[in-house]
Amino acid sequence: MGNKVLLVDDNPIVRLGTRRILEDHPAVTKFYEAVDGLDALEKAEALNPNLVILDLSMPRMNGLAAAAKLKAMKPGIKIILFTMYPEIVPPDVAKAAGISAVVSKTDFAALKRHAAGLLEGYKSATA
């Protein structure tokens, strides 16, 4: 059984780039996209993704708020916060929001590593 990944970013170029980084992972069967936190909640409810990759700074609902709501809604979901500003998210805040890893948008290798670990059923440490 394959995994479904929901990419959440208000920038369509970032969503496309993130997809390209992860599309060769053999465990991923489907990618979905959302434009902000509220859209992510609606799509997660309807599509039941295994992994959500969230931007921190988005209109209508930011990534931290969306992560907490996603975890409450679907406790088994895995979440990566993919942001230009990973240093402003303390590890305890990320953990409290249900985020498995905080990854810089400049560190594509870390994104692939954390996504692969989460998709293969291993808990990834907050980076």
C-alpha positions in Angstrom: 0.0 0.0 0.0 1.4 3.4 -1.0 1.6 6.6 0.9 -0.2 9.9 0.2 1.6 13.2 0.7 -0.1 16.5 1.2 2.2 19.5 0.2 1.0 22.8 1.9 2.5 26.1 0.8 1.0 29.3 -0.5 3.7 29.4 -3.3 3.0 27.1 -6.2 6.6 27.0 -7.2 7.6 25.7 -3.8 4.9 23.0 -4.0 6.2 21.9 -7.4 9.8 21.9 -6.2 8.9 19.9 -3.1 7.1 17.4 -5.2 10.1 17.0 -7.4 12.4 16.4 -4.5 10.2 13.6 -3.2 8.6 12.1 -6.3 11.2 9.4 -6.8 10.4 7.9 -3.3 9.0 4.4 -4.0 6.6 4.5 -1.1 4.7 7.6 -2.4 1.8 6.8 -4.6 0.0 10.2 -4.7 0.7 13.8 -4.0 -1.9 16.4 -3.1 -1.6 20.1 -2.7 -3.1 22.8 -0.4 -2.5 26.6 -0.5 -2.8 27.3 3.3 -3.6 25.8 6.6 -7.4 25.9 6.2 -7.1 24.3 2.8 -4.8 21.7 4.4 -7.4 20.8 7.0 -10.1 20.4 4.4 -8.0 18.3 2.2 -6.5 16.1 5.0 -10.1 15.3 6.1 -11.1 14.3 2.6 -7.9 12.6 1.3 -6.4 11.1 4.5 -2.7 11.6 3.7 0.0 9.8 5.6 2.5 12.7 5.5 1.9 16.5 5.4 4.6 18.9 4.6 3.7 22.3 5.8 5.1 25.8 5.3 5.3 27.9 8.5 4.2 31.3 7.1 0.9 31.1 5.1 -2.2 33.2 4.9 -5.4 32.3 6.8 -3.7 29.7 9.0 0.0 29.2 9.6 1.8 25.9 9.7 2.0 25.6 13.5 -1.7 26.2 14.0 -2.5 23.8 11.1 -0.2 21.1 12.5 -1.9 21.2 15.9 -5.3 20.9 14.3 -4.2 18.2 11.9 -2.8 16.1 14.8 -6.0 16.5 16.8 -8.1 15.5 13.7 -5.8 12.6 12.6 -3.5 11.5 15.4 -1.5 9.1 13.2 -0.6 11.7 10.6 3.1 12.6 10.2 4.0 16.3 9.8 7.1 18.0 8.5 7.4 21.8 8.9 9.3 23.0 5.8 10.3 26.6 6.4 12.8 29.3 5.5 13.0 30.0 9.3 13.5 26.8 11.2 15.5 28.5 13.9 12.4 30.4 15.1 10.5 27.2 15.9 11.7 25.8 19.3 11.7 22.0 19.4 9.3 21.9 22.3 6.8 24.1 20.4 7.1 21.9 17.3 6.6 18.7 19.4 3.6 20.2 21.1 2.0 20.9 17.7 2.6 17.3 16.6 5.4 18.1 14.2 7.9 15.3 13.6 10.6 17.4 12.0 11.4 21.1 11.3 13.4 21.3 8.0 14.9 24.3 6.3 13.7 25.0 2.8 17.4 25.2 1.8 18.2 21.7 3.0 16.7 19.3 0.4 18.7 16.4 1.7 17.2 16.7 5.1 13.7 16.9 3.7 14.2 13.7 1.7 15.8 12.0 4.8 13.0 13.0 7.2 10.2 12.2 4.6 11.7 8.8 3.9 12.0 7.9 7.5 8.4 9.0 8.3 7.0 7.2 5.3 8.8 4.0 6.2 7.3 4.2 9.7 10.2 5.5 11.7 9.8 8.5 14.0 12.0 11.3 12.8 13.6 13.6 15.4 12.9 17.3 15.2 15.8 18.8 13.3 
